[in-house]
């Protein structure tokens, strides 16, 4: 019988154990990688898209027609006493204010601004007219034919024509426009007066009423 010592026996047992260990199968690196990739393709519950409430509300609002705004209705606007109002122009102003969506207070403020602009324009025109009247009268006084030392005498001659031919309505027009002071207007009355004798105007050779006054005083008695 062959004798086997303890060292030989132990060596054989170790060899058998190693063979047994290598016979077990373990997953390869490639298999592990494939399993990891498969796990990543499963969507996480947190990644599921959600619809916000504001989006639902926006969709609901878009499906509804926009609310129609009611046009403002205006009561009578207040204007300065004595101001003449152009009604067609006022109606056009109201239509414009409605188109702009102005309320009563805003429209009144805009109307006040328009009145202020008109008043400023009228005042400027009146001031310019007064300057023009003064300029015309100064030209009459400096005129070689009408003015100078014979100014009062020549204006008295012009006054004859004024009293004979000028109606109250024409006097009012000359007064409002200032044309009574215009040198050419005074000259025309002066020439007409020279063609008229005092005896032909009034019996007994009496002088016409107002003789000796200037044409301006005769035309504008309220300012004399």
CORLIN-V28620 format. One record per helix or strand of 3 or more residues. SS is the DSSP state (~ for helix, > for strand). FROM is the first residue (numbers start at 1). TO is the last residue. If there is no record, write none. Layout:
# CORLIN-V28620
ss = <SS;SS>
from = <FROM;FROM>
to = <TO;TO>
This chain:
# CORLIN-V28620
ss = <~;~;~;~;~;~;~;~;~;~;~;~;~;~>
from = <6;29;45;53;87;104;148;168;179;183;198;203;215;221>
to = <22;40;47;62;99;142;165;177;181;194;201;205;219;223>
